[in-house]
Amino acid sequence: MSARKNIAIFLFDGVEELDAAGPWEVLAYWARNYPEDGFDVFTFADSLDPITCAKGLRILPDLRSSELPALEVLIYPGGQGTRPALLRADHLAWVREQRTHVPLMASVCTGALVYAAAGILRNRPATTHWASVDRLSELDPTITVRPDDRFVEDGDTITSAGVSAGIDMALRLVERFSNRERARQVRRGIQYDPEPPV
């Protein structure tokens, strides 16, 4: 039997709640209900201290960054907490180091800004929250910004637009690593059928 593959969601103070919880819902439902697909999902942070999210929700990470097993996917969510990360050379170096051995780097919302600052979106198409598309271009003018896309997949990198778009991106991950029918089963399981009332 082949080893199970890991998807990890990075947490940090100021992370936007749905940026992390949206993909978590999709991927955890998939992992728990279809274990035969061989994927697990967990969260991690720099420490095991409680994380205070953008709107006050407090959550506990599963692992420390230093304890990560081999990953198939790393998901970097957005939120105001990404702004200090743009100025931390040590953190950007850590992101670049992950790129060397994680097959798929994914982001939600302004997580793409961190990837841009780390240089891993150079000469790639990408997207982010609509209010941050100009900042994405400023960080790396070589990025082809796609402001109207819910997510942009480019080989070993996938970026998604703001907040709820992370759900769409996570469903694409299910399709990519399993198949379209499985993604539809997961979408039905979490009853994600967007029909905005306004």
Buried (B, 14 or more C-beta within 10 A) or exposed (E): EEEEBBBBBBBBBBBBBBBBBBBBBBBBBBBEEBEEBBBBBBBBBBEEEEBBBBEEBEBEBBBEBEEBEEBBBBBBBBBEBBBEBBEEEEBBEBBEEBBEEBEBBBBBBBBBBBBBBBBBBEEBBBBBBEEBBEBBBEBBEEBEBBBEBBBBBEEBBBBBBBBBBBBBBBBBBBBBBBEEEBBEBBBEBBEBEEEEEE
